[in-house]
Amino acid sequence: MLPPLLEIDVDLPQPATMQEEQAAADAGNTGSSPRSMRSETCLLRGPIIVGAGPSGLAVAATLSLHAVPFTVLERSDDVADLWTNRTYDRLRLHLPKAFCELPHVGFPGDFPTYPTKHDFLRYLKSYADRFAVSPLFGRTVTRARFDAAAALWRVTAVASSPAAANGGEEEGAEVATEYASPWLVVASGENAEVVVPKVKGKERFAGETLHSSAYRSGERFKGMRVLVVGCGNSGMEMCLDLCEHGAMPFMSVRSGVHVLPREMFGASTFGVAMKLLKWLPIKLVDRFLLLVAKMVLGDTEKHGLRRPKLGPLEIKKVTGKSPVLDVGAWSLIKSGNIKIVPEVESFTGGSGVRFVDGNEMAFDAVIFATGYRSNVPSWLKEGDLFTEDGKPKAAQEPTSWRGPNGLYCVGFSGRGLLGAGADALRAAADIAGRWQQAAGAETTASV
Ligand SMILES: Cc1cc2nc3c(=O)[nH]c(=O)nc-3n(C[C@H](O)[C@H](O)[C@H](O)COP(=O)(O)OP(=O)(O)OC[C@H]3O[C@@H](n4cnc5c(N)ncnc54)[C@H](O)[C@@H]3O)c2cc1C
């Protein structure tokens, strides 16, 4: 097997104006004024992959099976930053393991149906080892643009940890490296940055505010009144966790939400839905799911959880919003241990929070379970795959994984790990075809 990184230390010609423009952009993008900034260029023979999450690993593994070298740039210091550093302790995969495996390697037989995040991380690390994927850690990609004259993607990564800024740099120095390659794979994830809504008066709140990515366990909230803003899978599960740790959770709900039992008729709801979709139109499957949900859970609207007009699968398809698969929070909502409150209007000073219905309540802490977004528009300056808010342009379906000029996008189909695996297989096969063509042309030229 070829080594994962084929790096040729060749300085690409670069006009002075572009270097200046790039240094300025880098300083701006990192939001800091580095005490010193060294800059160098590496021309790579294989593709550049941005991100060492499940998507980046899956595409790297598949490229290695095609004997195509690659370079993975990852901003954190380990694989799967989201799962390692930004998730709560009790998290398990929301979907059964059969729908979450990456290409080529199944989960070990002793994994439970819903693997814990620790199981999943163990799997991802051994996956990376198995395919000799060694990302360059501590490299934050701040800019990528296509150089049409050279037919190369020029990708700037800033070394974000002192350990990566080796070579005798002063402590804290930043090194901006430009990597150049004919192929760029965007695998930085749909969840790269946290989303926290602007709420009037938030700075005046006397208690703690945090995003769900910083929540680990309800232990330190024991005895506290905690407002959880958002009612997706994370919001619901954190309320459950808070309850189990002796806190008093309130869940602020702005719009409608579909809560479904995680299992129906002894099988996973997701699996049942996937099977039915092979035979029935989406609207009919939605009606079936809602009927069973009503039988199992009762009327969620009675307890403050209004159902959206579109069904659970249709709304996912149209807006990307996933239904909540209940893991126990629902019965605590019914028993009143988790209280549903309306959308937050403002923070009123001290520990007060006012809701849109005019009521006011006091809380010790507020957790924003308000989701994530992609960061692609902040660094990808070319190509036509993404909207301004970092979502792939739906109009390009079903080929949203491939853009112009050797640009690929893995893990943005809104279909979780299953979609990421499918994208990775297609992108890697396409790159391998072009790689072999290029290698053939080189051989012919040298003969
Ligand atoms: C709480 C939670 C539970 C979930 N459960 C499931 C589930 O059960 N099943 C499922 O299918 N999906 C689940 N998901 C969705 C999940 O995010 C994805 O399935 C999976 O993590 C996507 O992998 P990814 O590699 O595309 O993105 P990520 O896991 O986000 O990985 C992207 C990587 O890119 C790096 N990166 C980002 N920007 C840059 C940059 N500029 N430069 C360099 N590196 C960068 C990040 O540090 C990260 O390591 C869950 C998500 C959350 C938040």
The ligand as an SDF file (V2000), in Angstrom:
LIG
                    3D

 53 58  0  0  0  0  0  0  0  0999 V2000
  -24.9740   14.7970   19.0990 C   0  0  0  0  0  0  0  0  0  0  0  0
  -24.9440   14.2130   17.7180 C   0  0  0  0  0  0  0  0  0  0  0  0
  -25.3150   12.8920   17.4930 C   0  0  0  0  0  0  0  0  0  0  0  0
  -25.3110   12.3490   16.2070 C   0  0  0  0  0  0  0  0  0  0  0  0
  -25.6840   11.0320   16.0280 N   0  0  0  0  0  0  0  0  0  0  0  0
  -25.6750   10.5110   14.7740 C   0  0  0  0  0  0  0  0  0  0  0  0
  -26.0570    9.1280   14.5230 C   0  0  0  0  0  0  0  0  0  0  0  0
  -26.3980    8.3910   15.4360 O   0  0  0  0  0  0  0  0  0  0  0  0
  -26.0260    8.6490   13.2630 N   0  0  0  0  0  0  0  0  0  0  0  0
  -25.6350    9.4510   12.2240 C   0  0  0  0  0  0  0  0  0  0  0  0
  -25.6240    8.9570   11.0880 O   0  0  0  0  0  0  0  0  0  0  0  0
  -25.2820   10.7350   12.4140 N   0  0  0  0  0  0  0  0  0  0  0  0
  -25.2780   11.2920   13.6560 C   0  0  0  0  0  0  0  0  0  0  0  0
  -24.9380   12.6050   13.8500 N   0  0  0  0  0  0  0  0  0  0  0  0
  -24.5490   13.4190   12.7110 C   0  0  0  0  0  0  0  0  0  0  0  0
  -23.0190   13.4140   12.7000 C   0  0  0  0  0  0  0  0  0  0  0  0
  -22.5360   14.7250   12.8110 O   0  0  0  0  0  0  0  0  0  0  0  0
  -22.4640   12.8390   11.4900 C   0  0  0  0  0  0  0  0  0  0  0  0
  -23.0810   11.6610   11.1380 O   0  0  0  0  0  0  0  0  0  0  0  0
  -20.9350   12.6520   11.4970 C   0  0  0  0  0  0  0  0  0  0  0  0
  -20.2020   13.1220   12.6060 O   0  0  0  0  0  0  0  0  0  0  0  0
  -20.5340   13.3930   10.2700 C   0  0  0  0  0  0  0  0  0  0  0  0
  -19.1910   13.2030   10.0460 O   0  0  0  0  0  0  0  0  0  0  0  0
  -18.3730   14.2750    9.2240 P   0  0  0  0  0  0  0  0  0  0  0  0
  -17.0070   13.7280    9.1170 O   0  0  0  0  0  0  0  0  0  0  0  0
  -19.0890   14.6380    7.9840 O   0  0  0  0  0  0  0  0  0  0  0  0
  -18.3970   15.5940   10.1270 O   0  0  0  0  0  0  0  0  0  0  0  0
  -17.7230   15.8060   11.5390 P   0  0  0  0  0  0  0  0  0  0  0  0
  -17.8800   14.6320   12.4040 O   0  0  0  0  0  0  0  0  0  0  0  0
  -18.2230   17.1160   12.0270 O   0  0  0  0  0  0  0  0  0  0  0  0
  -16.1560   15.9390   11.1710 O   0  0  0  0  0  0  0  0  0  0  0  0
  -15.6340   17.0500   10.4750 C   0  0  0  0  0  0  0  0  0  0  0  0
  -14.1670   17.2440   10.8380 C   0  0  0  0  0  0  0  0  0  0  0  0
  -13.6680   18.3620   10.0930 O   0  0  0  0  0  0  0  0  0  0  0  0
  -12.8610   19.1710   10.9370 C   0  0  0  0  0  0  0  0  0  0  0  0
  -12.8770   20.5420   10.4050 N   0  0  0  0  0  0  0  0  0  0  0  0
  -13.9270   21.3920   10.3130 C   0  0  0  0  0  0  0  0  0  0  0  0
  -13.5440   22.5550    9.7520 N   0  0  0  0  0  0  0  0  0  0  0  0
  -12.2160   22.4520    9.4760 C   0  0  0  0  0  0  0  0  0  0  0  0
  -11.2620   23.3280    8.8870 C   0  0  0  0  0  0  0  0  0  0  0  0
  -11.5880   24.5460    8.4690 N   0  0  0  0  0  0  0  0  0  0  0  0
   -9.9830   22.9000    8.7660 N   0  0  0  0  0  0  0  0  0  0  0  0
   -9.6230   21.6440    9.1670 C   0  0  0  0  0  0  0  0  0  0  0  0
  -10.5000   20.7770    9.7480 N   0  0  0  0  0  0  0  0  0  0  0  0
  -11.7770   21.1730    9.8910 C   0  0  0  0  0  0  0  0  0  0  0  0
  -13.5340   19.0400   12.3000 C   0  0  0  0  0  0  0  0  0  0  0  0
  -12.6270   19.3570   13.3600 O   0  0  0  0  0  0  0  0  0  0  0  0
  -13.9680   17.5870   12.3080 C   0  0  0  0  0  0  0  0  0  0  0  0
  -13.0070   16.7190   12.8580 O   0  0  0  0  0  0  0  0  0  0  0  0
  -24.9240   13.1520   15.1180 C   0  0  0  0  0  0  0  0  0  0  0  0
  -24.5390   14.4900   15.3380 C   0  0  0  0  0  0  0  0  0  0  0  0
  -24.5470   15.0150   16.6230 C   0  0  0  0  0  0  0  0  0  0  0  0
  -24.1330   16.4690   16.8260 C   0  0  0  0  0  0  0  0  0  0  0  0
  1  2  1  0
  2  3  1  0
  2 52  2  0
  3  4  2  0
  4  5  1  0
  4 50  1  0
  5  6  2  0
  6  7  1  0
  6 13  1  0
  7  8  2  0
  7  9  1  0
  9 10  1  0
 10 11  2  0
 10 12  1  0
 12 13  2  0
 13 14  1  0
 14 15  1  0
 14 50  1  0
 15 16  1  0
 16 17  1  0
 16 18  1  0
 18 19  1  0
 18 20  1  0
 20 21  1  0
 20 22  1  0
 22 23  1  0
 23 24  1  0
 24 25  2  0
 24 26  1  0
 24 27  1  0
 27 28  1  0
 28 29  2  0
 28 30  1  0
 28 31  1  0
 31 32  1  0
 32 33  1  0
 33 34  1  0
 33 48  1  0
 34 35  1  0
 35 36  1  0
 35 46  1  0
 36 37  1  0
 36 45  1  0
 37 38  2  0
 38 39  1  0
 39 40  1  0
 39 45  2  0
 40 41  1  0
 40 42  2  0
 42 43  1  0
 43 44  2  0
 44 45  1  0
 46 47  1  0
 46 48  1  0
 48 49  1  0
 50 51  2  0
 51 52  1  0
 52 53  1  0
M  END
$$$$
